[in-house]
Amino acid sequence: MWENKTQSVPQRIVSLTQPHIRPIVRGKAGKPIEFGAKLSVSCVDNYVFLDKISWENFNESCHLKEQVEKYKETFGYYPESVHVDKIYRTRENRNWCKERGIRISGPKLGRPPKNVSEEEKKQAHSDECFRNAIEGKFGQAKRRFSLNLVMTKLPETSITSIAITFLVVNLSKLLRQFLSLFLSLFTNNRTGELIKPPFINFDYTFNNFYVLKLIDLSENFWSKVA
């Protein structure tokens, strides 16, 4: 910096114990700069898919196409809609989704319209509530599964620790669904009418297992569980 008369150095070391960590400017109140891995995560039926981990700052909007293509590779079809943050709503991403019949959440680009119908307001509110699921998963991973307390030193072990954290998040969701299915099998109709617990829904749980390929109906009922 003294020789080149500059104020910064690329790839500079900010931590002696973790030299791979880079400062990432976020501009948040109280935390303008954050240190650690930056993640790109998608959420499908409350299951989390870790799409990208990087120690460098990157633009999340550039990876929307890749994430949607991974969804198609996993489930065999494109999603009906994608619910994203404002940074993803670029003209390129909108056109790409429109060509494939995918509805992208959020208002259209340009000047906001003066008159907005009640249906559009309801749709926008529904999309925003739906998108809150991914924010809740980050909060759950940090509060209950120590995502914000990754203490490993090497980049490889840190990435492994982060991936295991989201694996446990998915396993906790799967365990709750197994519990729901188990209770629904042993709860008779009369008791169900009296109690009606919100988490007991046999059809919904079974359909989720089948769509996520947790149940293979081509063989025995519980032949494959992964």
C-alpha positions in Angstrom: 0.0 0.0 0.0 2.9 2.4 0.8 4.7 1.7 -2.5 1.6 1.8 -4.7 -0.1 4.6 -2.9 -3.3 2.6 -2.5 -5.8 2.2 0.3 -6.6 -1.5 -0.1 -4.9 -4.7 -1.2 -6.8 -7.5 -3.0 -6.9 -10.8 -1.1 -5.5 -9.2 2.0 -5.4 -11.2 5.2 -7.8 -10.0 7.9 -7.5 -13.0 10.2 -4.3 -14.8 11.0 -6.2 -18.0 12.1 -8.5 -17.9 9.1 -6.6 -16.3 6.2 -9.3 -17.3 3.6 -11.9 -15.0 5.1 -12.6 -11.8 3.3 -14.5 -8.7 4.5 -17.9 -8.4 2.8 -19.5 -4.9 2.8 -23.2 -5.3 3.5 -24.3 -1.9 4.7 -26.5 -3.2 7.5 -27.3 -1.0 10.5 -24.7 -1.8 13.2 -22.9 -4.3 10.9 -21.6 -2.5 7.8 -19.0 -5.2 7.2 -19.4 -8.9 7.8 -16.8 -11.7 7.8 -17.4 -15.3 6.8 -18.9 -17.3 4.0 -21.6 -16.0 1.7 -24.3 -18.5 0.9 -26.9 -18.9 -1.9 -29.7 -21.0 -0.6 -33.1 -22.1 -2.0 -36.1 -23.5 -0.2 -38.6 -26.0 -1.6 -41.4 -27.2 0.6 -39.5 -26.1 3.7 -36.4 -28.2 2.6 -33.2 -26.2 2.2 -30.9 -26.6 -0.8 -27.4 -25.2 -0.4 -26.5 -24.0 -4.0 -23.4 -21.9 -3.5 -20.8 -21.2 -0.8 -18.1 -18.6 -1.4 -15.6 -16.7 0.8 -15.7 -13.8 -1.8 -18.5 -11.4 -2.3 -20.7 -12.2 -5.3 -23.9 -11.0 -6.9 -26.7 -13.5 -6.1 -28.8 -12.5 -9.1 -26.3 -14.2 -11.5 -27.1 -17.6 -10.0 -30.9 -17.6 -10.3 -30.8 -19.5 -13.6 -28.5 -22.1 -12.3 -30.7 -22.6 -9.2 -33.8 -23.0 -11.3 -32.1 -25.5 -13.6 -31.0 -27.5 -10.5 -34.7 -27.5 -9.5 -35.7 -29.0 -12.9 -32.9 -31.5 -12.7 -34.1 -32.7 -9.3 -37.9 -32.7 -9.8 -38.1 -33.1 -13.5 -40.0 -29.8 -14.3 -39.7 -26.0 -13.8 -41.3 -24.4 -10.8 -44.6 -22.6 -11.2 -43.1 -19.5 -9.5 -40.0 -18.3 -7.8 -40.1 -16.0 -4.8 -37.0 -13.9 -4.7 -35.5 -10.8 -3.1 -35.3 -7.5 -5.0 -31.7 -8.1 -6.2 -32.9 -11.1 -8.3 -35.5 -9.1 -10.2 -33.3 -8.0 -13.0 -34.6 -7.6 -16.6 -32.5 -10.6 -17.7 -33.9 -12.9 -15.0 -37.4 -11.8 -15.7 -37.2 -12.4 -19.4 -35.5 -15.8 -18.8 -38.3 -16.9 -16.4 -41.0 -15.6 -18.7 -39.7 -17.7 -21.6 -40.1 -20.8 -19.4 -43.5 -20.0 -18.1 -42.2 -19.2 -14.6 -43.8 -16.4 -12.6 -41.3 -14.3 -10.6 -42.5 -12.5 -7.5 -42.3 -8.8 -6.9 -43.5 -5.7 -8.8 -42.7 -5.1 -12.4 -39.7 -2.9 -13.4 -40.2 0.7 -14.0 -42.4 3.3 -12.5 -45.0 1.8 -10.1 -48.6 2.0 -11.3 -51.0 4.4 -9.8 -53.8 2.0 -9.5 -53.2 -1.5 -8.1 -56.0 -4.0 -8.1 -57.0 -5.9 -5.0 -56.0 -9.2 -6.7 -52.5 -7.9 -7.3 -52.2 -6.6 -3.7 -53.3 -10.0 -2.4 -50.8 -11.8 -4.7 -47.9 -9.6 -3.6 -48.7 -10.1 0.0 -48.9 -13.9 -0.5 -45.6 -13.9 -2.4 -43.9 -12.0 0.4 -45.2 -14.3 3.1 -44.1 -17.3 1.0 -40.6 -15.8 0.6 -40.3 -15.4 4.4 -39.8 -19.1 4.7 -36.1 -18.9 3.5 -35.5 -16.0 6.0 -36.9 -18.2 8.7 -34.6 -21.1 7.8 -31.5 -18.8 8.2 -32.8 -17.7 11.6 -33.5 -21.3 12.6 -30.0 -22.4 11.4 -28.3 -19.6 13.4 -30.4 -19.9 16.6 -30.9 -23.6 17.0 -28.0 -25.2 15.0 -25.2 -22.7 15.5 -24.7 -21.6 11.9 -23.3 -18.3 13.2 -20.8 -20.1 15.4 -18.6 -21.9 12.8 -15.2 -22.1 14.6 -13.3 -24.4 12.1 -10.1 -22.9 10.7 -9.7 -24.4 7.3 -12.0 -23.4 4.4 -12.8 -27.0 3.6 -13.8 -27.9 7.1 -15.8 -24.7 7.4 -17.8 -25.5 4.2 -18.4 -29.0 5.6 -19.6 -27.6 8.9 -22.0 -25.2 7.0 -23.3 -28.0 4.8 -23.9 -30.3 7.8 -25.8 -27.5 9.5 -28.4 -27.3 6.7 -28.5 -31.1 6.5 -29.6 -31.2 10.2 -32.2 -28.5 9.4 -33.6 -30.7 6.8 -33.5 -33.8 9.0 -35.4 -31.9 11.7 -38.1 -31.1 9.2 -38.2 -34.7 8.0 -38.4 -35.9 11.6 -41.5 -33.7 12.2 -43.1 -35.1 9.1 -42.4 -38.7 10.2 -43.9 -37.8 13.6 -47.0 -36.3 11.8 -47.4 -39.4 9.6 -47.0 -41.7 12.6 -49.6 -39.9 14.7 -52.0 -39.7 11.8 -51.9 -43.4 11.3 -52.9 -44.1 14.9 -55.4 -41.3 15.3 -59.0 -42.3 14.5 -61.5 -40.1 12.8 -63.4 -39.3 15.9 -60.4 -38.2 17.9 -59.2 -36.2 14.9 -62.5 -34.3 14.8 -62.2 -33.5 18.5 -58.5 -32.5 18.6 -57.7 -31.5 15.0 -54.0 -30.8 15.5 -52.7 -28.5 12.8 -49.6 -30.7 12.1 -51.5 -33.9 11.4 -52.3 -34.0 7.7 -51.8 -37.5 6.2 -52.3 -36.5 2.5 -50.1 -33.5 2.7 -47.2 -35.4 4.4 -47.5 -38.4 2.1 -47.5 -36.2 -1.0 -44.4 -34.4 0.2 -42.6 -37.6 0.8 -43.5 -38.8 -2.7 -42.6 -35.6 -4.5 -39.2 -35.4 -2.7 -38.5 -39.0 -3.7 -38.6 -40.2 -0.1 -41.1 -42.9 -1.0 -40.9 -45.1 -4.1 -44.4 -46.4 -5.0 -43.1 -48.6 -7.7 -41.9 -51.1 -5.1 -43.0 -51.7 -1.5 -44.6 -48.9 0.4 -41.4 -48.0 2.4 -38.9 -49.6 0.1 -36.7 -46.6 -0.3 -36.1 -43.9 2.2 -33.2 -41.5 1.5 
